């Protein structure tokens, strides 16, 4: 089916849609299934993508949170569903690229899904609370060296990508922190602010307000280069530890998704990524546009997973 649509964004700017749409039309609301608690990076990205893409779908897009086990509960559920395009996993993070490196999971991260589109790249920052004893990542590492297994950090569960940042840092620096697992970025941030933990790994969008207010202090970023929104925050590589890892978020369906449905979902969400609401989300949160098509998204995930598997075995 060929169609033209447009979206009036912000009450002013008319955003032209791509002229070609696939023939598939969903018959019921589409669920975007998130494996983490509301308020975390995956949840925020899912809601922003859903809002941006809604004008291009004939049925609603509904975010459903199924937190637990580092995202594996949601991934397992979606892997067992019918590949009809009506249930999509918001994947690309812990459940896809780190958890399977640490332990066996009840799905195959490379074969149980058909990747559709990558939406974002999410830098990962190690942060502390203002007024705490750490204002520099080197201070935290030296404290962990002096007190192995004592300095607590929050993560989204054992084997989650947030946990993987500290695992790689521990290996690179030869120290040991204390992992305190939660169900997502929002509970991790709450634990940091309540002094339950001294450190946390968070995506920029999860802490945007508190960072602007100076309540959260970024100590280091696990990206290849410094971030434009955090120009004073060094990379872990700059600090002497060769640790580079980023989160990513995109949409995945159960394996066996027909090409027609793949194209229909991909094209509509790709249109959403051209709209002002999506661009506003990126600007407001510091997340980065990470567009890749399905095969490119799967290749990017496989590359990180293979590297983490090597690091964990080592």
N, C-alpha and C positions, 0 to 999 in steps of 0.2 A: 504494500500500500504506500502511495506517495501522498504526503501531506505537508502543509506548511502551518507552523504555529508561531506564536510570538508571546512574549511575557512582558508585562508592564511591571518593571522593578522599581521599587522606591517611589512609586507614584509618578515617575517622570521618564526614566530611561527605557526605551523600547529595545528589548534584546531579541534579535532575530534568531529563530531556531534553525537548525540544519534542515534542509528541504526534504531529505529522504528519511522515512521511518520504515522499520521492518513491519511485516504484515501481522506479526503476533500481537494479540490484544489480551491482556489478563482478564480473567472472568471474575476474580475476587480480590479483595485487598491483599497487597503484598507485604509480607512480614520481613523486616530487616532485623535479624536475630543477633544480638550483641552478647558476648560471653562475659561481660563485666558489669559492675554496678552502674546505676545512673550517675551522671556527673563526671565520669572518667573520659579519657581521650577517645576511646572507641565509641562510647555513647554519644559524645558531642559531635564527632564526625558523622555518625549515622544520622543524627537528627538534622544536622545542617545539610547533608546530602539529600535526605528525604524532603526537606523543605524546598530545596532548590529544584529537585526533579519532579515534584508533585504536579506542576502544571502540564507536564508532558505525558502523564499517565491517566487513563480513564478511571482508574480505581485508586483508593487511598494507599499511601505507604505508611506502615505502622511499625514503630520501633518496639521490639520486645527484648527485655533484658533477662538473660538466663545465666547469672553469674556463678562462678565456682570453678575450682580446679584449673586456674590459669586460662580459662576460656575453653577447656576441653569438653565441658558438659554441653555447651552450645554447639561446638564443632561436631561432637558425636551425634547430637540430635539431628542436625542438618544433614550429615552424611547419610543418615538412614531414611531421609524423606524422599518423596517422589520428585524427580527432576522436572517440575512443571513451571519453574520460574516464580512461584508464589511464596517460596521460603528461601531467603538468601542469608548467608552467613556474612557478617561484617568481620572479615578475617584479614590475615596478613601479619598479625602480631604474635603473641605468645603461643597461641594454639597452633600456629602454622610454622613458625620459624625458630622457636626456642624450646618449648615444652617437649617436642619429640626428640630433641637432642639429649634431654636429661633422663627420660624414662619412656617406657612403652605407653602408647596411647591407643584407644580402641578405634582408630581410623588411620588411614594412610595419608599424611599431609600432601603427598605428591600425586596420589591417584584417586582419593575419595571424593574429590571436588573438581568442578570445572570453574576455573577463575574467569571472571567477566571483565572487571575494570579495577584499576588501582586509582584511588581517590587522593590520598595524601601520603606524604612522607612526614614523619613526626620525629623531630630531634628529641633526644632524651637527655635530661639534665639531672645531675646530682645536686640536691638542694638541702639547705638547713634552715632552721627558723631563726629569725632575727633575735638577737639576745642570747643565742646558744653559744657554746664554746668553740664552734667551728666557723671561721670566716674564710677559710682557704682549704681546698681539697687536700693539700699536703699535710695540714694539721690533722685532718681526719685519718689519713693513712698512717701517720706516725702514732696517733693514739691507738689505732688498731694493731700496730706493730708492738706497742708496749702492753696492750691488753687484748691478746688474741681471743676472738669469739665473744667479746663483751660489748662493743659499740653497736647499738641496734640500728638497723635500717629497715624501712618499710619496702615491701614489694607486693606485686599482685599474685603471689603464690609461688611455691617452689617450681622452678622451671619456667616461670613467666619471663617475658623479655626484660621486665624491670629487674627481676632477680638476676638475669643473665648479665646485665651491666656490672653488677657487683661481683659476680663469679669471675668474669673476665678481668676486672680490676684486681681482685684478690690474687689471681694467677700471675698477672703482670707485675704486681707490686710485692708479692710474697707475704701477704698479710691475711688476716681472717676477721670478717665482720660477723655480726649476729643478724641473720635474716628473720624478720617478723612478717609473716604473710597476711595479706588482706585480700579482698575480693575485687579490687580495682584502684584506680588512681585517686578517686574522691575519698574513699576510706583511708588510703595511705596519707593523703594530705591532712585529713582530720587527725590522724595519729601523730603526725609531725607537729601540728599546731597545739595539740594537747600535751606535748612532751612525752608521749608514749615511746617515740623513737627520736633519734637525733638526726637522722638522715633519711632521705627518700629519693627515689627516681621518679620524675614526672615529665610529662609533655608540656610544652608552653601553654597550651590552651587550658590545661587542668589547674594552672596556678596564676593565670593572667592577672586577675584582680589583686591577689595578694602580693604578687611581684611588683605591680605598679605602686601599691601602697607601702612597699618596703618591708612587708611582714615575712616574706620568704627570700632567702639569699641564695642565688645560684652559685655553686662552687665550681662546676665543670660541666662541659657538654661532651657527649660521646660521639659527636659527628666528626667528619674529616676536617672541617673548618669552623671557625667561630660563626655564630649566628648574627644576622643583621640586627635583630631585636635585643641581643645580649652581647654587644661588642666587647665588653670588658670581661666576659666569662671565658676562661681559657678552655681549650680542648684537652682531653686526657692525654692525647699525643704530645701536646705542648709541654705537659707536666712530666713527660718522660715515660708514659705507659702506652704501649701500642694497642689501644682499645678503641675500635670504631664500630658502632652498631646503631642503627636507627630503626624505629618502629615504622610500620606502614599500615594503611587501612584501605581496604577495597571490598568488593563484593564477590562472593563465591556461591555457586549452586552445587547441589549434589551431582556427582559424576553421571554422565549420560544426558545432560541437558541438550536438547536439540539446537541445531545452529540457528533456526528461526527465532527461538526464544532468547538465545544468547544475544543475537543482534538487536532484538527489541529492547532488552534490558540495557545493554551497553549503550546503544544510541541515545536512549532517553536520559540516562544518567550523564552521558557525555554532554548532552545539551544543558543539563542542569549545571554542569561545571563552567559553563560560559556565562551564567547569569550573575547579576549583582549580589544577590543574597549569598552565593557561594564565595565570591571574591571578598565580600565583607567579613564572612566567617574566617577566611584565611588571614586577612589583615588584622582582625581583632584578636585572634588567638596566637598568631605566630606559626601555625601549621603551614606546611608548604604544599603547593599543588604538586601532586605526584603522579599525574596521569600516565598510565600504561594500559594497553589493551590486555585482554585476558592472557594470551601466551607470554607477553612481556612481564606481566605481573607474576605469573607462575615461575618464570625463570629467575626473577629477582628474589622471590621467597626461597627457592631451592638453593640459590647461592649462599644466602645467609645461614640457612639450616645446615648445609654441608660444612660451612666454616665453624659453626658452633659445635657440631658433632665432633669435628676434629679437635677442637679446643677442650671439650669435656673429656674425651678419651685420653688426651694428653695429660 
